[in-house]
Amino acid sequence: MIEHIQNYYISERNGSAMATTAGVIFLIISFLLWRFSDAGSISKGIAYSLLGAGLFFTVAGIAVLIHNRNKITEVRSIKAPADTSLQQSEIKRMNKVINSSYIIPLIIFSALLIIGLLLILLTRQEVWEGVAIGLLITGTLGHSTEAFSMKNNNAYLTKIKEINFNKK
């Protein structure tokens, strides 16, 4: 049981490392586009959007990395044998994670997609079209990472629920 919990946090840590990496890549691309594109161009608009996305993914990824590193240390220090009370508390915690932790990011990423689509439809200035493209990239990446994470968390929760402590 404890190994499952530990593996969950290791998996989450790896996912947050990927998000941090994506954020740094966005920041690098943003800098390059901003530095080497003309004022008012689509490239400059994309640079502005990717700057915000890069900062968001980098900061969020680092925060989750720190949290999961601390949780892995905490789980490794558990001395008591795994039992049904640990199983029930982990099921309760994971249900809370799945039911609440993904709602706000999904709303934010959906809003970015909607704003990006509206900007593409309503604006004719290249820089705003670039901002729209950047928002669409960010919203799509965000939805993809959240969907991947939710899929993994549901698989983990199913595995934890299937553990039977009555078997000898």
FENCORFEN-V77795 format. One line per field, one symbol per residue. ss: DSSP state (A for helix, B for strand, O for the rest). A space follows every 10 residues. Layout:
# FENCORFEN-V77795
ss: ???
This chain:
# FENCORFEN-V77795
ss: OAAAAAAAAA AAAAAAAAAA AAAAAAAAAA AAAAAAOOOO OAAAAAAAAA AAAAAAAAAA AAAAAAAAAA AAAAAAOOOO OOOAAAAAAA AAAAAAAAAA AAAAAAAAAA AAAAAAAAAA AAOOOAAAAA AAAAAAAAAA AAAAAAAAAA AAAAAAAAAA AAOOOOOO
